[in-house]
Amino acid sequence: QVQLVESGGGLVQPGGSLRLSCVASGSIESIYVMGWYRQAPGKQRELVATIRGGGNIFYTDSVKGRFTISRDNAKKSLYLQMNSLKPEDTAVYYCYFRVSVASTGSWGQGTQVTVSS
């Protein structure tokens, strides 16, 4: 399967910014969909943003206008630029790659984002 490694998490004050990165390795010929999910303690994992192979992008309502998902196919990387961070954004963030409709998706190990004063 595809191996994914996230980085870029940390502690930031409300209103601050972070940029998360996810680097993939393994057999990747194409991308069906890739995205970012997050999970806060005691809560279910939720979708944050996705970008499909054709370029279509989706954001959950709570992050629209603040987060930007992007990719670099040559570097096999996925990014999430997070601006105007709120305490409610505190969670472990996971990247997700699915290389085809017939394949099983792969998850990264997660990176902690904490937004607090």
Backbone hydrogen bonds, N-H to C=O, Kabsch-Sander energy under -0.5 kcal/mol:
donor,donor_aa,acceptor,acceptor_aa,energy
3,Q,25,S,-2.4
5,V,23,V,-1.7
7,S,21,S,-2.1
10,G,112,Q,-0.7
12,V,114,T,-2.6
15,G,85,L,-3.2
16,G,13,Q,-2.3
18,L,82,M,-2.1
20,L,80,L,-2.7
21,S,7,S,-2.6
22,C,78,L,-2.1
23,V,5,V,-2.2
24,A,76,K,-2.8
25,S,3,Q,-2.1
28,I,26,G,-0.9
32,Y,98,R,-2.6
33,V,98,R,-1.9
34,M,51,I,-2.0
35,G,96,Y,-2.4
36,W,49,A,-2.8
37,Y,94,Y,-2.9
38,R,46,E,-2.4
39,Q,92,V,-2.1
43,K,40,A,-2.3
46,E,38,R,-3.0
48,V,36,W,-2.7
49,A,36,W,-1.6
50,T,58,F,-2.1
51,I,34,M,-2.9
52,R,56,N,-2.6
53,G,32,Y,-1.8
55,G,52,R,-2.2
58,F,50,T,-2.3
60,T,48,V,-2.5
63,V,60,T,-1.9
64,K,60,T,-0.8
64,K,61,D,-0.7
66,R,63,V,-2.2
67,F,63,V,-2.2
68,T,81,Q,-2.3
70,S,79,Y,-1.8
72,D,77,S,-2.4
76,K,72,D,-0.6
76,K,73,N,-0.9
77,S,72,D,-2.1
78,L,22,C,-2.4
79,Y,70,S,-2.9
80,L,20,L,-2.1
81,Q,68,T,-2.8
82,M,18,L,-3.2
82,M,80,L,-0.6
83,N,66,R,-2.0
83,N,81,Q,-0.6
84,S,15,G,-0.6
85,L,16,G,-2.3
89,D,86,K,-2.1
90,T,87,P,-1.8
91,A,113,V,-2.0
92,V,39,Q,-2.3
93,Y,91,A,-0.5
93,Y,111,T,-2.9
94,Y,37,Y,-2.9
96,Y,35,G,-2.2
97,F,106,S,-2.0
98,R,33,V,-2.3
103,S,100,S,-1.3
106,S,97,F,-3.0
108,G,95,C,-2.0
109,Q,4,L,-0.5
111,T,93,Y,-2.0
113,V,91,A,-2.6
114,T,10,G,-2.7
116,S,12,V,-1.9
116,S,114,T,-0.6
